[in-house]
Amino acid sequence: MQDLLTIWDWVAFAVRWVHVITAIAWIGSSFYFIALDLGLNRDIPGPADGEEWQVHGGGFYHIRKYLVAPEAMPEHLTWFKWESYSTWLSGAAMLILVYWMGAELYLIDPAKADLAIWQGIAISAASLTIGWLVYDALCKSGLGEKPTLLMLLLFALLVAMGWGYNQIFTGRAMMLHLGAFTATIMTANVFFTIMPNQRVVVADLKAGRKPDPKYGKIAKLRSTHNNYLTLPVVFLMLSNHYPLAFATQYNWIIAALVFLMGVTIRHFFNSMHARKGMPWWTWAVTVILFICIAWLSTAGTEYDSYEDSEARALSHREEVLMAAAGFEDVTWAVAGRCAMCHARDPSWPGIRQPPNGILLETPADIARAAREVYLQAGVTHAMPPANITYMEPEERALIRRWYRDASDATVLGLAMN
């Protein structure tokens, strides 16, 4: 049982690693081509829309862009798509491993919506699909000719989804799902619009037909949306490590302001790459937005009170953990070594919020975070940091024995049922 738990954690780590690597590749290529397109020298004669000379790695590169396509299709053509697909697929795997498989702990908040696990998972999956359908319908309507209005409606859609997610999911899951919602739109843009349009152009060229420039125009609109959405998605994916971002009643407003920050930051760099000057005012706006976010993060932190934690109903798993042999001793060990930081009002100097939003003050808190306690303080020495509170080897062994016995009892109970 415990060997499987260790293997499972390494699988999750490997998938997260792949996700980060592929995201770097996708974001890097996306930012590069936006910068390249904006910075092209268009004061040149000939059929090309622009050209650029670049130097890298000891070599020189001469790049030309054709507005629709060249007169003859080259034999070798590099397509940039797998970076996007791999990022989304690995992110979906992370969503399943962490939030679906751990729905009771990370996804569902009974205080917000009393959902069964399958209902939470169904809402999670369906929302990603519905979001793309709504966005795609907006782009295909007459709004496609009004890009500024379309961007404002997209922003309104994202804010509404953030608010909606926050009504039913944990704060951590809200942030992650809004990031997944946005990333799904971005990858779907590549898969359903940008790549098919490019294939139409290639097919026309091979058949000797003149490609319709509308396909390039449509693809560029979606690519521009992706460009402005990238930075907020990165923030949302990182937010699960920072309770100040997700553990507040204003987390959906924080997410909305982050989307605005993504616009101001990208506007500066896009203007710079297009040689239209450097609009420094965008950084002033970004700083103001960030200050607002920092203020909101402490204005309404959401944690169950001590009394609410003791009074709330326990899941079957939590009941088994609290009834297992050694739990009382584990409670005393955790209270003495961990609770000064992992508290609703931390007493450790310099700690204002419980790290990662994990509370360990009450027996119910400890049962809810049992897996983290087992992995961080039992199996490994990750916690307490640098063993600053001097947790003894015997206490770590006690945690391991308690969790393993409780886990075996849970598996046995499920089998008997």
BELWODA-V880629 format. One record per residue. SS is DSSP state (a for helix, b for strand, c for the rest). PSI is psi in whole degrees, 0 to 359 (999 if undefined). D_FIRST is the distance of its C-alpha to the first C-alpha in whole Angstrom. Layout:
ss->(SS	SS)
psi->(PSI	PSI)
d_first->(D_FIRST	D_FIRST)
This chain:
ss->(c	a	a	a	a	a	a	a	a	a	a	a	a	a	a	a	a	a	a	a	a	a	a	a	a	a	a	a	a	a	a	a	a	a	a	a	a	a	c	c	b	c	c	c	c	c	c	c	c	b	b	b	b	b	b	b	c	c	b	b	b	b	b	b	b	c	c	c	c	c	c	c	c	c	c	c	c	c	c	c	c	a	a	a	a	a	a	a	a	a	a	a	a	a	a	a	a	a	a	a	c	c	a	a	a	a	a	b	c	c	c	c	c	c	c	c	a	a	a	a	a	a	a	a	a	a	a	a	a	a	a	a	a	a	a	a	a	a	a	a	c	a	a	a	a	c	a	a	a	a	a	a	a	a	a	a	a	a	a	a	a	a	a	a	a	a	a	a	b	c	a	a	a	a	a	a	a	a	a	a	a	a	a	a	a	a	a	a	a	a	a	a	a	a	a	a	a	a	a	a	a	a	a	a	a	a	c	c	c	c	c	c	c	a	a	a	a	a	a	a	a	a	a	a	a	a	a	a	a	a	a	a	a	a	a	a	a	a	a	a	a	c	a	a	a	a	c	b	c	c	a	a	a	a	a	a	a	a	a	a	a	a	a	a	a	a	a	a	a	a	a	a	a	c	c	c	c	c	c	c	a	a	a	a	a	a	a	a	a	a	a	a	a	a	a	a	a	a	a	c	b	c	c	c	c	a	a	a	a	a	a	c	c	c	c	a	a	a	a	a	a	a	a	c	c	c	a	a	a	a	a	a	a	a	a	a	a	c	c	c	c	c	c	c	c	c	c	c	c	c	c	c	c	c	a	a	a	c	c	c	c	c	a	a	a	a	a	a	c	a	a	a	a	a	a	a	a	a	a	c	c	c	c	c	a	a	a	c	c	c	c	c	a	a	a	a	a	a	a	a	a	a	a	a	a	a	a	a	a	a	a	a	a	a	a	a	c)
psi->(309	329	322	322	318	315	318	318	324	326	315	320	317	318	320	320	312	318	316	317	312	326	319	316	317	310	319	312	323	311	323	313	328	314	320	314	318	331	7	143	111	4	56	146	161	179	344	146	342	166	165	138	131	156	135	138	30	4	165	141	131	111	133	143	135	130	316	296	160	167	324	136	125	154	323	123	122	127	134	96	324	335	317	312	316	323	315	317	317	325	321	322	319	320	317	313	318	309	332	312	333	37	322	328	318	335	305	135	101	335	339	315	126	81	146	159	317	327	318	318	320	317	319	309	315	323	326	320	315	321	315	318	318	312	315	322	321	317	325	351	187	347	342	337	358	74	324	314	321	318	322	320	323	318	317	320	316	320	316	319	320	315	316	314	322	345	342	334	166	161	321	315	327	310	313	317	324	324	317	322	313	316	327	318	315	313	322	326	317	312	317	342	301	309	313	320	320	325	324	316	316	318	320	316	317	330	359	12	156	121	145	125	348	330	321	323	317	315	322	324	313	322	323	318	314	321	317	341	346	307	317	322	318	316	313	324	329	342	334	349	356	99	331	338	319	335	54	149	346	19	326	331	321	315	319	317	328	321	322	322	322	322	313	319	313	328	320	308	323	319	319	314	331	3	38	19	178	101	85	339	334	328	325	317	319	316	318	315	318	321	320	319	314	321	316	329	335	359	340	56	134	107	145	141	166	316	318	322	320	330	339	153	144	145	167	319	317	323	319	318	320	337	349	151	136	356	321	319	322	319	317	319	315	321	323	334	339	330	343	336	316	62	163	329	82	139	351	132	131	350	116	336	147	127	132	15	14	124	138	35	319	161	321	322	313	319	321	325	24	318	318	319	317	313	319	325	345	298	317	175	28	326	145	152	128	21	45	338	10	52	128	153	325	325	322	319	323	317	315	314	317	313	320	319	318	321	318	322	322	314	318	318	320	319	320	330	999)
d_first->(0	4	5	5	6	9	10	11	13	15	15	17	19	20	21	23	25	26	27	29	31	32	33	35	36	37	39	41	42	43	45	47	48	49	51	52	54	55	57	59	62	64	67	68	70	68	66	63	62	61	60	59	59	56	55	51	50	54	55	57	56	58	56	58	57	59	59	58	58	60	63	61	57	56	54	51	50	47	45	42	40	36	36	36	34	31	31	31	28	26	26	26	22	22	23	20	17	18	21	20	16	16	20	19	19	21	24	25	27	28	31	33	32	30	28	25	22	24	27	26	25	28	30	28	29	32	34	33	35	38	39	39	42	44	44	45	48	49	50	51	54	57	55	54	58	57	54	55	54	52	50	50	49	46	46	46	44	41	42	42	38	37	39	37	34	34	35	32	29	28	30	28	27	31	31	29	30	34	33	31	34	37	35	35	38	39	37	39	42	41	40	42	46	46	45	47	50	50	50	53	55	54	55	58	59	58	60	63	63	63	60	60	59	57	54	54	55	52	50	51	51	47	46	48	46	43	45	45	41	40	40	39	36	35	35	33	30	30	31	27	27	30	31	34	34	32	32	36	37	39	37	38	41	40	39	42	44	41	43	46	45	44	48	50	48	48	52	53	51	52	56	56	55	57	60	61	61	58	58	57	57	53	52	54	52	49	49	50	47	45	47	46	43	42	44	42	39	40	42	40	36	34	32	31	34	32	34	32	29	29	31	29	27	23	20	18	15	18	19	16	15	19	19	16	18	19	19	23	23	20	23	26	24	23	27	29	27	26	28	31	30	28	30	33	35	34	36	35	38	38	35	36	33	30	28	26	27	24	26	25	28	27	24	23	23	21	18	19	18	15	13	16	17	13	14	18	18	15	14	17	21	22	23	25	27	29	27	31	30	29	25	25	22	22	21	18	17	17	16	12	13	14	11	8	10	11	8	7	11	11	9	11	14	14	14	17	18)
